[in-house]
Amino acid sequence: MNNQYDVAILGGGLAGLTLAMQLKQEEPTIRIAVLEMRKNEAPDAGHKVGESTVELGTYYLREVLGLKDYLDEYQLPKIGLRFYFSPQVKEKIDQRVELGAKETLPVPSHQIDRGIFENELTKRLLDMGVDVVLGARIKDVNLDHKEGHSVTYLKAGETHKITCNWVSDATGRAGLLKRKLGFEKPLEHNINAVWFRVKGEVDVNDWSDNEEWVHTLPPGLRRLGTIHFMGKGYWVWLIPLVSGNTSVGIVADPRFHDFATFNKLDKAMDWLAENEPLCAQKLEAYRDDVIDFRALKHYSHNSGRFYSTEKWGVVGEAGAFLDPFYSPGTDFIAIGNTWMADLILRDFRGEDVASRAIIYERVHTAFFNSWVPIYNQQYELFGNTQVMLAKILWDWGVYWAVPTLLFTNKGYINLEVLRALFTNRNSLGIRLGKLNGQVQQFFRAWNKCSDEPFVNSFIDFFEIPFLKKLHLDLETQHSVEGLIAQCEENLKVLEEMAAEIYRKVCTIEKSTPGDMKINPYKFSLELSKEELLEQATQKGAINPVQSISDDLKLIWLKEKLAV
């Protein structure tokens, strides 16, 4: 093993291993050391959360890292996210409102057994010539970008020291550089989680003897989705793993569910019996086959820094982590690694990357902050079926319209794109952040106005034409000008979508006209009918769009069930 490297990656979990692979694939001559505290191979289905990917992170793994064939052969496909609402009929899954795909989705994603996957990545890196050191406990990091950084670590009782040009912290929640340099940053979003694995396949399709419901979907389709059982202040996940095991998780807001009531396995099972009784009943058969259990209090955290002009950075959970709802963990790894790798590779080839480091950090910070309103104070909505249908539709639309499209088109490392979308007060990124914040605030207000119970309905969002188009467009490659124009066009669709949701709710709650013009950036349910009508006459208010109105008919349960 060498003592001098171009890059030292501290941590050999998913973020560190994929960063090393990305670097080595793009520049085979680069010298990389990955220092991982784990002494042996990662256990199958062992102790790591983040098994479920969505489109952005999947594109990174399949296309950027070239792991498409491996994922197709050795990991499970994921048939989207599947939600079960209607908390008043928790004992009967066939009577709950179900949101999910009816068939395999055109843009792929995966259910990944992290232990198996990380072992495969480690093997591939070793074959590529990366020094992956297991059993390495970091003692100290001395940052000196002029003379060279140094990392001191212990392995098998012996002290070792390496020097490097770049240090990338991928130590996960330990946040080595964050703690050393003092750029920890609290996050208001306060949610707790526990998760455990059980031996065997848990298939919700077997939870009912209602033949009509069972055969609504092809065999196995329900099991391959990420299952979400939704209730006020919480959600419960079921994720299938290729090892034949199943991941189970409880994620809850302490304002509604005290962490002490589910932070141990026995307590978690009791909590499930109270809050998701059918799930608890079905999991009881696996009680003696629990593989592991982990609890994490207030798991969300931010970071004051991401990329330094002095040749260091943080990736994965060593930086910031928001929430597992919608499975964004691999997305944040993908985006962070892409910025980190771009800086390292450009520097390796002799380019001055100081200005890029500043820009990437600013955009990363703004990007993360713009996602916070999706989650913060929103768990109180999770038991409201109608509001959550609209919220999930909105959140998916935003996700596909801009962040994922930018990634699949290499927009995050194109300065022309970043300047156009993020650097002035009226740029698309600023407008989208403001619009999303306004919509999320509206959902909270709507939740307080109405919580009508709905049961026995199936919704497939991919039957909504404009949403399906946003999803399919992720596979289109654009020129720089075309990408910027497409993002603007997609934002216009989001504005029309927000206005239509506002308009529909307002006709019910405020008795306003069904064709009232709406300013999606200023609308509020706290305004009176007279104030809303006045706002409709002002600049920025937009007319209804018939195609959007028609597309959204699928989500209005009262009308759908009446028909």
RODO-2510 file (C-alpha; in nm, 4 decimals, decimal comma):
residues 563
     n   res          X          Y          Z
     1     m     0,0000     0,0000     0,0000
     2     n     0,1174     0,3531    -0,0852
     3     n     0,1518     0,6449     0,1547
     4     q     0,0848     0,9196    -0,1007
     5     y    -0,2543     0,9602    -0,2684
     6     d    -0,4434     1,2054    -0,4791
     7     v    -0,7587     1,1464    -0,2743
     8     a    -0,8269     1,0062     0,0712
     9     i    -1,1899     0,9104     0,1245
    10     l    -1,2748     0,8735     0,4916
    11     g    -1,5456     0,6102     0,5146
    12     g    -1,6333     0,3140     0,2959
    13     g    -2,0109     0,3175     0,3035
    14     l    -2,2296     0,3886     0,0025
    15     a    -2,1205     0,7523    -0,0380
    16     g    -1,7479     0,6838    -0,0075
    17     l    -1,7440     0,3732    -0,2266
    18     t    -1,9470     0,5280    -0,5065
    19     l    -1,7346     0,8444    -0,4997
    20     a    -1,4204     0,6333    -0,5369
    21     m    -1,5756     0,4439    -0,8276
    22     q    -1,6870     0,7640    -0,9993
    23     l    -1,3368     0,9105    -0,9719
    24     k    -1,1553     0,5959    -1,0829
    25     q    -1,3816     0,5354    -1,3799
    26     e    -1,3313     0,8882    -1,5093
    27     e    -0,9572     0,8994    -1,4339
    28     p    -0,7950     0,5529    -1,4105
    29     t    -0,4569     0,6970    -1,3064
    30     i    -0,5871     0,8780    -0,9980
    31     r    -0,4603     0,7318    -0,6679
    32     i    -0,7348     0,6754    -0,4109
    33     a    -0,7403     0,5399    -0,0571
    34     v    -1,0708     0,4509     0,1081
    35     l    -1,0416     0,4147     0,4858
    36     e    -1,3290     0,2165     0,6365
    37     m    -1,3719     0,1400     1,0066
    38     r    -1,5616    -0,1849     0,9398
    39     k    -1,3186    -0,4761     0,9733
    40     n    -1,4956    -0,7343     0,7596
    41     e    -1,7484    -0,7611     0,4806
    42     a    -2,0762    -0,5822     0,5412
    43     p    -2,3494    -0,8269     0,6520
    44     d    -2,6455    -0,8863     0,4235
    45     a    -2,9371    -0,6637     0,5189
    46     g    -2,7324    -0,5338     0,8063
    47     h    -2,7919    -0,2192     1,0061
    48     k    -2,7881     0,0307     0,7174
    49     v    -3,0884     0,2280     0,6106
    50     g    -3,1251     0,3560     0,2558
    51     e    -3,2215     0,0426     0,0670
    52     s    -3,4720     0,2132    -0,1600
    53     t    -3,3713     0,4327    -0,4550
    54     v    -3,5704     0,6708    -0,6703
    55     e    -3,5038     0,8088    -1,0171
    56     l    -3,2163     1,0503    -0,9583
    57     g    -3,0070     0,8186    -0,7430
    58     t    -3,0915     0,5258    -0,9691
    59     y    -2,9620     0,7147    -1,2730
    60     y    -2,6387     0,7775    -1,0845
    61     l    -2,5909     0,4094    -1,0030
    62     r    -2,7031     0,2713    -1,3386
    63     e    -2,5756     0,5260    -1,5882
    64     v    -2,3015     0,7323    -1,4232
    65     l    -2,1362     0,4381    -1,2450
    66     g    -2,2324     0,1832    -1,5099
    67     l    -2,3962    -0,0599    -1,2660
    68     k    -2,7092    -0,1182    -1,4721
    69     d    -2,6408    -0,4857    -1,5509
    70     y    -2,5395    -0,5645    -1,1928
    71     l    -2,8490    -0,3993    -1,0463
    72     d    -3,0795    -0,5747    -1,2913
    73     e    -2,9285    -0,9164    -1,2160
    74     y    -2,8364    -0,9046    -0,8480
    75     q    -3,0733    -0,6526    -0,6853
    76     l    -3,4503    -0,6118    -0,6964
    77     p    -3,6448    -0,3790    -0,9233
    78     k    -3,8590    -0,1271    -0,7408
    79     i    -4,2141    -0,0660    -0,8583
    80     g    -4,2303     0,2867    -0,7238
    81     l    -4,3567     0,4114    -0,3897
    82     r    -4,6853     0,2623    -0,2660
    83     f    -4,8985     0,4351    -0,0036
    84     y    -5,1879     0,3159     0,2113
    85     f    -5,4025     0,5884     0,3665
    86     s    -5,7470     0,5776     0,5342
    87     p    -5,6302     0,5434     0,8956
    88     q    -5,9872     0,4720     1,0070
    89     v    -5,9729     0,1242     0,8415
    90     k    -5,6205     0,0159     0,9356
    91     e    -5,7334    -0,3414     1,0017
    92     k    -5,8459    -0,3930     0,6395
    93     i    -5,5810    -0,3179     0,3801
    94     d    -5,8191    -0,3789     0,0891
    95     q    -6,0409    -0,0940     0,2118
    96     r    -5,7634     0,1634     0,2454
    97     v    -5,7070     0,4230    -0,0235
    98     e    -5,4066     0,2911    -0,2158
    99     l    -5,1712     0,5064    -0,4214
   100     g    -4,9232     0,3276    -0,6457
   101     a    -4,8352     0,2055    -0,9922
   102     k    -5,0414    -0,0591    -1,1703
   103     e    -4,7475    -0,1800    -1,3776
   104     t    -4,3688    -0,1669    -1,4021
   105     l    -4,2510     0,1916    -1,4451
   106     p    -4,0637     0,3006    -1,7595
   107     v    -3,7896     0,4833    -1,5671
   108     p    -3,6285     0,2263    -1,3341
   109     s    -3,5432     0,2292    -0,9649
   110     h    -3,4284    -0,0419    -0,7244
   111     q    -3,4610    -0,2028    -0,3825
   112     i    -3,1005    -0,2526    -0,2722
   113     d    -2,9588    -0,4799    -0,0054
   114     r    -2,6921    -0,2419     0,1204
   115     g    -2,4653    -0,5093     0,2653
   116     i    -2,4510    -0,7114    -0,0562
   117     f    -2,4173    -0,3957    -0,2655
   118     e    -2,1357    -0,2384    -0,0643
   119     n    -1,9408    -0,5651    -0,0703
   120     e    -1,9731    -0,5705    -0,4489
   121     l    -1,8545    -0,2097    -0,4749
   122     t    -1,5557    -0,2869    -0,2518
   123     k    -1,4566    -0,5840    -0,4683
   124     r    -1,4821    -0,3790    -0,7851
   125     l    -1,2744    -0,0955    -0,6402
   126     l    -0,9996    -0,3345    -0,5364
   127     d    -0,9985    -0,4771    -0,8891
   128     m    -0,9695    -0,1216    -1,0248
   129     g    -0,6636    -0,0511    -0,8121
   130     v    -0,8222     0,1513    -0,5324
   131     d    -0,6722     0,0881    -0,1880
   132     v    -0,9725     0,0022     0,0304
   133     v    -0,8496    -0,0362     0,3883
   134     l    -1,0906    -0,2172     0,6207
   135     g    -1,0503    -0,1902     0,9968
   136     a    -0,9088     0,1631     0,9684
   137     r    -0,9987     0,3885     1,2602
   138     i    -0,9228     0,7543     1,1858
   139     k    -0,7140     0,9161     1,4591
   140     d    -0,6473     1,2568     1,3055
   141     v    -0,6776     1,4603     0,9886
   142     n    -0,4337     1,7454     0,9321
   143     l    -0,5600     1,9769     0,6599
   144     d    -0,2900     2,1605     0,4641
   145     h    -0,3837     2,2179     0,1017
   146     k    -0,0501     2,3793     0,0178
   147     e     0,1884     2,1124     0,1479
   148     g    -0,0586     1,8248     0,1364
   149     h    -0,3185     1,6897     0,3780
   150     s    -0,2351     1,3989     0,6048
   151     v    -0,4544     1,1323     0,7616
   152     t    -0,3469     0,9197     1,0570
   153     y    -0,5339     0,5984     1,1303
   154     l    -0,5109     0,2829     1,3392
   155     k    -0,5338    -0,0659     1,1923
   156     a    -0,4825    -0,3826     1,3951
   157     g    -0,3194    -0,1794     1,6712
   158     e    -0,0639    -0,0151     1,4412
   159     t    -0,0552     0,3531     1,3468
   160     h    -0,0406     0,4465     0,9781
   161     k    -0,0141     0,7827     0,8065
   162     i    -0,0931     0,8816     0,4506
   163     t    -0,0732     1,2130     0,2668
   164     c    -0,3083     1,3309    -0,0039
   165     n    -0,4098     1,6258    -0,2197
   166     w    -0,7803     1,5963    -0,1393
   167     v    -0,9764     1,4731     0,1614
   168     s    -1,3389     1,3706     0,1237
   169     d    -1,5280     1,2981     0,4436
   170     a    -1,7746     1,0124     0,3936
   171     t    -1,7854     0,9051     0,7595
   172     g    -2,1635     0,9248     0,7759
   173     r    -2,3304     1,0596     1,0868
   174     a    -1,9934     1,0659     1,2657
   175     g    -1,9218     1,3759     1,0548
   176     l    -1,5492     1,3762     1,1259
   177     l    -1,4585     1,7019     0,9494
   178     k    -1,7801     1,8695     1,0557
   179     r    -1,6962     1,8079     1,4207
   180     k    -1,3258     1,8837     1,3815
   181     l    -1,3810     2,2173     1,2055
   182     g    -1,7023     2,3106     1,3853
   183     f    -1,9448     2,3544     1,0978
   184     e    -2,2280     2,1470     1,2440
   185     k    -2,5590     2,3106     1,1684
   186     p    -2,8862     2,2193     1,3393
   187     l    -3,2023     2,1524     1,1441
   188     e    -3,5457     2,2412     1,2751
   189     h    -3,7021     1,9272     1,1274
   190     n    -3,7244     1,6913     1,4257
   191     i    -3,8225     1,3329     1,3463
   192     n    -3,7243     0,9976     1,4995
   193     a    -3,6909     0,6557     1,3382
   194     v    -3,6364     0,2894     1,4124
   195     w    -3,5828     0,0101     1,1648
   196     f    -3,5210    -0,3602     1,1680
   197     r    -3,4922    -0,6514     0,9288
   198     v    -3,6768    -0,9802     0,9423
   199     k    -3,5941    -1,3060     0,7677
   200     g    -3,8403    -1,3818     0,4928
   201     e    -4,0575    -1,2052     0,2390
   202     v    -4,3401    -0,9905     0,3726
   203     d    -4,5957    -0,9393     0,0964
   204     v    -4,8922    -0,7117     0,1669
   205     n    -5,0762    -0,8741    -0,1222
   206     d    -5,1284    -1,1721     0,1113
   207     w    -5,2901    -0,9576     0,3792
   208     s    -5,6417    -0,9799     0,2389
   209     d    -5,8646    -1,2591     0,1117
   210     n    -6,0562    -1,0101    -0,1049
   211     e    -5,9869    -1,1707    -0,4439
   212     e    -6,0872    -0,8617    -0,6392
   213     w    -5,8351    -0,6489    -0,4481
   214     v    -5,5614    -0,9152    -0,4626
   215     h    -5,5892    -0,9444    -0,8403
   216     t    -5,6062    -0,5705    -0,9062
   217     l    -5,2324    -0,5876    -0,9750
   218     p    -5,0051    -0,8524    -1,1297
   219     p    -4,8527    -1,1013    -0,8813
   220     g    -4,5546    -0,9630    -0,6905
   221     l    -4,6068    -0,6020    -0,7960
   222     r    -4,7201    -0,4755    -0,4566
   223     r    -4,4289    -0,6411    -0,2745
   224     l    -4,1697    -0,4777    -0,5010
   225     g    -4,2828    -0,1254    -0,4181
   226     t    -4,1687     0,0610    -0,1104
   227     i    -4,4749     0,0224     0,1118
   228     h    -4,5867     0,3214     0,3204
   229     f    -4,8578     0,2906     0,5858
   230     m    -4,9658     0,6461     0,6595
   231     g    -5,1115     0,7962     0,9760
   232     k    -5,1082     1,1267     1,1578
   233     g    -4,7518     1,2075     1,2551
   234     y    -4,5965     0,8877     1,1194
   235     w    -4,5322     0,6456     0,8370
   236     v    -4,4249     0,2813     0,8421
   237     w    -4,2188     0,1245     0,5655
   238     l    -4,1788    -0,2259     0,4269
   239     i    -3,8941    -0,2798     0,1780
   240     p    -3,8130    -0,6148     0,0113
   241     l    -3,4470    -0,7167    -0,0171
   242     v    -3,2829    -0,9504    -0,2664
   243     s    -3,1520    -1,1647     0,0203
   244     g    -3,5122    -1,2690     0,0828
   245     n    -3,5323    -1,0517     0,3936
   246     t    -3,7594    -0,7548     0,4548
   247     s    -3,6783    -0,4138     0,6009
   248     v    -3,9328    -0,2605     0,8397
   249     g    -3,9211     0,0977     0,9628
   250     i    -4,1184     0,3385     1,1802
   251     v    -4,0665     0,7107     1,1264
   252     a    -4,2570     0,9488     1,3535
   253     d    -4,2877     1,3080     1,4668
   254     p    -4,2396     1,3363     1,8459
   255     r    -4,5168     1,5962     1,8598
   256     f    -4,7554     1,3055     1,8009
   257     h    -4,5607     0,9904     1,8926
   258     d    -4,3142     0,9859     2,1807
   259     f    -3,9883     0,8195     2,0747
   260     a    -3,9828     0,6287     2,4036
   261     t    -4,2931     0,4369     2,2909
   262     f    -4,1149     0,2632     2,0005
   263     n    -3,7367     0,2921     2,0502
   264     k    -3,6927    -0,0769     2,1455
   265     l    -3,8043    -0,3809     1,9474
   266     d    -4,0760    -0,4887     2,1928
   267     k    -4,1990    -0,1308     2,2194
   268     a    -4,1957    -0,0953     1,8417
   269     m    -4,4140    -0,4042     1,8050
   270     d    -4,6539    -0,2698     2,0681
   271     w    -4,6580     0,0667     1,8904
   272     l    -4,7430    -0,1073     1,5629
   273     a    -5,0215    -0,3009     1,7353
   274     e    -5,1757     0,0295     1,8395
   275     n    -5,1124     0,2352     1,5254
   276     e    -5,0955    -0,0218     1,2432
   277     p    -5,2684    -0,3298     1,3886
   278     l    -5,2806    -0,5359     1,0687
   279     c    -4,9117    -0,4755     1,0045
   280     a    -4,8312    -0,5741     1,3637
   281     q    -5,0405    -0,8889     1,3346
   282     k    -4,8646    -0,9984     1,0155
   283     l    -4,5162    -0,9185     1,1498
   284     e    -4,5779    -1,1196     1,4665
   285     a    -4,5004    -1,4350     1,2668
   286     y    -4,1470    -1,2993     1,2144
   287     r    -4,0895    -1,2035     1,5788
   288     d    -3,8236    -1,4721     1,6287
   289     d    -3,6572    -1,3925     1,2962
   290     v    -3,5536    -1,0328     1,3591
   291     i    -3,1997    -0,9822     1,2258
   292     d    -3,1206    -0,6425     1,3755
   293     f    -3,2768    -0,3327     1,5271
   294     r    -3,1624     0,0281     1,5236
   295     a    -3,3077     0,3478     1,6654
   296     l    -3,2139     0,7006     1,5655
   297     k    -3,3365     1,0116     1,7431
   298     h    -3,3667     1,3441     1,5589
   299     y    -3,1918     1,2033     1,2552
   300     s    -3,2070     1,5185     1,0409
   301     h    -2,9008     1,7411     1,0336
   302     n    -2,7593     2,0191     0,8203
   303     s    -2,4066     2,1299     0,7392
   304     g    -2,2417     2,4702     0,7296
   305     r    -1,9920     2,3558     0,4644
   306     f    -1,9808     2,1116     0,1741
   307     y    -1,6845     2,1918    -0,0521
   308     s    -1,3766     2,3938     0,0361
   309     t    -1,1426     2,5900    -0,1872
   310     e    -0,8700     2,4241     0,0237
   311     k    -0,9295     2,0807    -0,1320
   312     w    -1,1606     1,9037     0,1078
   313     g    -1,5300     1,8306     0,1194
   314     v    -1,8061     1,6260     0,2794
   315     v    -2,0395     1,3804     0,1050
   316     g    -2,3368     1,1667     0,2049
   317     e    -2,4523     1,1846     0,5652
   318     a    -2,1212     1,3399     0,6703
   319     g    -2,2770     1,6526     0,5211
   320     a    -2,6537     1,6937     0,5522
   321     f    -2,9445     1,4510     0,5781
   322     l    -3,3093     1,5478     0,5711
   323     d    -3,5636     1,2637     0,5803
   324     p    -3,6131     0,9091     0,4428
   325     f    -3,9663     0,9833     0,3178
   326     y    -3,9616     0,9565    -0,0654
   327     s    -3,6262     0,7687    -0,0421
   328     p    -3,3958     1,0649    -0,1263
   329     g    -3,0792     0,9389     0,0459
   330     t    -2,9076     0,8062    -0,2666
   331     d    -3,0154     1,1216    -0,4519
   332     f    -2,8198     1,3412    -0,2124
   333     i    -2,5221     1,1061    -0,2380
   334     a    -2,5405     1,1241    -0,6179
   335     i    -2,5527     1,5026    -0,6355
   336     g    -2,2887     1,5564    -0,3660
   337     n    -2,0530     1,2984    -0,5152
   338     t    -2,0939     1,4528    -0,8590
   339     w    -1,9921     1,7962    -0,7324
   340     m    -1,7085     1,6493    -0,5250
   341     a    -1,5773     1,4335    -0,8099
   342     d    -1,5926     1,7206    -1,0569
   343     l    -1,3781     1,9407    -0,8311
   344     i    -1,1239     1,6650    -0,7664
   345     l    -1,0927     1,5630    -1,1319
   346     r    -1,0631     1,9170    -1,2639
   347     d    -0,7939     1,9894    -1,0049
   348     f    -0,6175     1,6628    -1,0924
   349     r    -0,6034     1,7793    -1,4553
   350     g    -0,4552     2,1147    -1,3588
   351     e    -0,7590     2,3428    -1,3466
   352     d    -0,8099     2,6053    -1,0754
   353     v    -1,1365     2,4963    -0,9124
   354     a    -1,1690     2,7586    -0,6378
   355     s    -1,4573     2,9435    -0,8029
   356     r    -1,6382     2,6172    -0,8790
   357     a    -1,6039     2,5060    -0,5166
   358     i    -1,7720     2,8281    -0,4040
   359     i    -2,0520     2,7973    -0,6612
   360     y    -2,1141     2,4285    -0,5911
   361     e    -2,1327     2,4905    -0,2178
   362     r    -2,3792     2,7772    -0,2605
   363     v    -2,6013     2,5772    -0,4936
   364     h    -2,5820     2,2677    -0,2703
   365     t    -2,6832     2,4762     0,0316
   366     a    -2,9721     2,6384    -0,1555
   367     f    -3,0783     2,3030    -0,3000
   368     f    -3,0892     2,1343     0,0399
   369     n    -3,2687     2,4271     0,2028
   370     s    -3,5311     2,4257    -0,0725
   371     w    -3,6167     2,0638     0,0155
   372     v    -3,6680     2,1304     0,3865
   373     p    -4,0276     2,2644     0,3485
   374     i    -4,1301     1,9328     0,1887
   375     y    -4,0825     1,7704     0,5303
   376     n    -4,0675     2,0293     0,8067
   377     q    -4,3949     2,0410     1,0052
   378     q    -4,5580     1,8220     0,7389
   379     y    -4,5902     1,4929     0,9296
   380     e    -4,9129     1,6265     1,0781
   381     l    -5,0642     1,5872     0,7294
   382     f    -4,9823     1,2186     0,6940
   383     g    -5,3186     1,0981     0,8238
   384     n    -5,5196     1,3235     0,5909
   385     t    -5,5893     1,1158     0,2813
   386     q    -5,7059     1,3915     0,0453
   387     v    -5,4377     1,6417     0,1420
   388     m    -5,1640     1,3797     0,1132
   389     l    -5,2740     1,2750    -0,2349
   390     a    -5,2322     1,6342    -0,3479
   391     k    -4,9053     1,6754    -0,1593
   392     i    -4,7448     1,3598    -0,2997
   393     l    -4,8571     1,4557    -0,6496
   394     w    -4,7005     1,7983    -0,6007
   395     d    -4,3790     1,6681    -0,4488
   396     w    -4,3262     1,4152    -0,7273
   397     g    -4,3985     1,6791    -0,9891
   398     v    -4,1388     1,9151    -0,8435
   399     y    -3,8839     1,6335    -0,8114
   400     w    -3,9115     1,5249    -1,1741
   401     a    -3,9603     1,8732    -1,3204
   402     v    -3,6274     2,0240    -1,2168
   403     p    -3,3892     1,8445    -0,9725
   404     t    -3,3911     1,5048    -1,1448
   405     l    -3,3980     1,6475    -1,4970
   406     l    -3,0937     1,8599    -1,4149
   407     f    -2,9043     1,5569    -1,2903
   408     t    -2,9792     1,3312    -1,5866
   409     n    -2,8569     1,6145    -1,8121
   410     k    -2,5370     1,6948    -1,6157
   411     g    -2,6777     2,0341    -1,5263
   412     y    -2,5296     2,0442    -1,1765
   413     i    -2,1716     2,0665    -1,3092
   414     n    -2,2483     2,3052    -1,5962
   415     l    -2,1764     2,6613    -1,4857
   416     e    -2,3890     2,8084    -1,7642
   417     v    -2,6890     2,6123    -1,6387
   418     l    -2,6201     2,6932    -1,2733
   419     r    -2,5824     3,0648    -1,3450
   420     a    -2,9042     3,0705    -1,5451
   421     l    -3,1081     2,8828    -1,2859
   422     f    -2,9667     2,9832    -0,9477
   423     t    -2,7688     3,3091    -0,9411
   424     n    -3,0140     3,6003    -0,9529
   425     r    -3,3166     3,7002    -0,7494
   426     n    -3,5668     3,5980    -1,0152
   427     s    -3,3891     3,2841    -1,1326
   428     l    -3,5810     2,9612    -1,1729
   429     g    -3,4293     2,8058    -0,8623
   430     i    -3,5409     3,0983    -0,6468
   431     r    -3,8905     3,0994    -0,7960
   432     l    -3,9283     2,7244    -0,7551
   433     g    -3,8151     2,7434    -0,3928
   434     k    -4,0645     3,0205    -0,3224
   435     l    -4,3455     2,8372    -0,5008
   436     n    -4,2778     2,5125    -0,3175
   437     g    -4,2670     2,6896     0,0180
   438     q    -4,6023     2,8541    -0,0553
   439     v    -4,7617     2,5244    -0,1584
   440     q    -4,6319     2,3382     0,1483
   441     q    -4,7714     2,6125     0,3732
   442     f    -5,1043     2,5809     0,1912
   443     f    -5,1153     2,2055     0,2606
   444     r    -5,0867     2,2724     0,6340
   445     a    -5,3684     2,5265     0,6209
   446     w    -5,5863     2,2923     0,4151
   447     n    -5,5252     2,0093     0,6607
   448     k    -5,6724     2,2236     0,9386
   449     c    -5,9835     2,2952     0,7314
   450     s    -6,0717     1,9458     0,6187
   451     d    -5,9959     1,5846     0,7097
   452     e    -6,2779     1,3936     0,5442
   453     p    -6,2456     1,0128     0,5682
   454     f    -6,2129     0,8233     0,2414
   455     v    -6,1862     0,4486     0,1841
   456     n    -6,1772     0,1846    -0,0858
   457     s    -6,0092     0,3601    -0,3766
   458     f    -5,7048     0,2962    -0,5971
   459     i    -5,5088     0,5788    -0,7581
   460     d    -5,2228     0,5476    -1,0055
   461     f    -5,0537     0,8847    -1,0573
   462     f    -4,9063     0,7592    -1,3838
   463     e    -5,2561     0,7908    -1,5271
   464     i    -5,2153     1,1694    -1,4909
   465     p    -5,0820     1,2796    -1,8327
   466     f    -4,8736     1,5810    -1,7320
   467     l    -4,7102     1,3919    -1,4439
   468     k    -4,6337     1,0919    -1,6646
   469     k    -4,4753     1,3262    -1,9185
   470     l    -4,2473     1,4763    -1,6519
   471     h    -4,1413     1,1231    -1,5585
   472     l    -4,0768     1,0062    -1,9157
   473     d    -3,8896     1,3257    -2,0045
   474     l    -3,6168     1,2258    -1,7579
   475     e    -3,4749     1,0041    -2,0321
   476     t    -3,4450     1,2931    -2,2797
   477     q    -3,1029     1,4502    -2,3299
   478     h    -3,1058     1,8269    -2,3890
   479     s    -2,8597     2,0877    -2,5068
   480     v    -2,7712     2,3530    -2,2489
   481     e    -3,0232     2,5936    -2,3994
   482     g    -3,2796     2,3168    -2,4307
   483     l    -3,2327     2,2106    -2,0679
   484     i    -3,2823     2,5634    -1,9367
   485     a    -3,5897     2,6061    -2,1570
   486     q    -3,7340     2,2705    -2,0453
   487     c    -3,6911     2,3613    -1,6790
   488     e    -3,8757     2,6889    -1,7426
   489     e    -4,1533     2,5029    -1,9227
   490     n    -4,1779     2,2537    -1,6364
   491     l    -4,1977     2,5352    -1,3810
   492     k    -4,4898     2,6798    -1,5768
   493     v    -4,6673     2,3429    -1,5464
   494     l    -4,6003     2,3427    -1,1712
   495     e    -4,7436     2,6943    -1,1402
   496     e    -5,0581     2,5851    -1,3246
   497     m    -5,0817     2,2726    -1,1121
   498     a    -5,0478     2,4680    -0,7861
   499     a    -5,3067     2,7205    -0,9014
   500     e    -5,5537     2,4449    -0,9911
   501     i    -5,5172     2,2731    -0,6527
   502     y    -5,5647     2,6104    -0,4789
   503     r    -5,8633     2,6901    -0,6987
   504     k    -6,0365     2,3591    -0,6310
   505     v    -5,9930     2,3790    -0,2539
   506     c    -6,0923     2,7444    -0,2493
   507     t    -6,4253     2,6753    -0,4181
   508     i    -6,5023     2,4326    -0,1347
   509     e    -6,3626     2,6256     0,1607
   510     k    -6,4282     2,9850     0,0463
   511     s    -6,7113     2,9477    -0,2087
   512     t    -6,5071     3,1303    -0,4724
   513     p    -6,5773     3,0925    -0,8468
   514     g    -6,4444     2,7765    -1,0106
   515     d    -6,2730     2,9813    -1,2805
   516     m    -6,1113     3,2355    -1,0466
   517     k    -5,7629     3,3488    -1,1439
   518     i    -5,4940     3,2493    -0,8922
   519     n    -5,1463     3,3805    -0,8150
   520     p    -4,9687     3,0596    -0,7060
   521     y    -4,6903     3,2573    -0,5380
   522     k    -4,9232     3,4568    -0,3115
   523     f    -5,2284     3,2404    -0,2529
   524     s    -5,3267     3,1655     0,1063
   525     l    -5,6288     2,9991     0,2656
   526     e    -5,5955     3,2512     0,5448
   527     l    -5,7230     3,5232     0,3095
   528     s    -6,0935     3,6062     0,3056
   529     k    -6,3098     3,5480    -0,0005
   530     e    -6,3035     3,9194    -0,0749
   531     e    -5,9239     3,9336    -0,0481
   532     l    -5,8897     3,6337    -0,2790
   533     l    -6,1179     3,7916    -0,5384
   534     e    -5,9125     4,1109    -0,5187
   535     q    -5,5888     3,9142    -0,5570
   536     a    -5,7358     3,7521    -0,8687
   537     t    -5,7382     4,0920    -1,0419
   538     q    -5,3727     4,1644    -0,9718
   539     k    -5,0573     4,0957    -1,1680
   540     g    -4,9358     3,7362    -1,1506
   541     a    -5,2789     3,5738    -1,1265
   542     i    -5,3261     3,3027    -1,3887
   543     n    -5,6320     3,1561    -1,5559
   544     p    -5,7351     2,7916    -1,5232
   545     v    -5,5775     2,5518    -1,7726
   546     q    -5,8358     2,2981    -1,8839
   547     s    -5,5881     2,0173    -1,9483
   548     i    -5,4404     2,0506    -1,5976
   549     s    -5,7885     2,0651    -1,4460
   550     d    -5,8888     1,7508    -1,6351
   551     d    -5,5699     1,5671    -1,5369
   552     l    -5,6191     1,6444    -1,1689
   553     k    -5,9710     1,4993    -1,1559
   554     l    -5,8112     1,1670    -1,0618
   555     i    -5,7062     1,2918    -0,7172
   556     w    -6,0336     1,4461    -0,5984
   557     l    -6,1696     1,1558    -0,3967
   558     k    -6,5117     1,2964    -0,3166
   559     e    -6,5987     1,3313    -0,6832
   560     k    -6,4175     1,0123    -0,7857
   561     l    -6,5982     0,7976    -0,5291
   562     a    -6,9318     0,9642    -0,6015
   563     v    -6,9015     0,8516    -0,9634
***
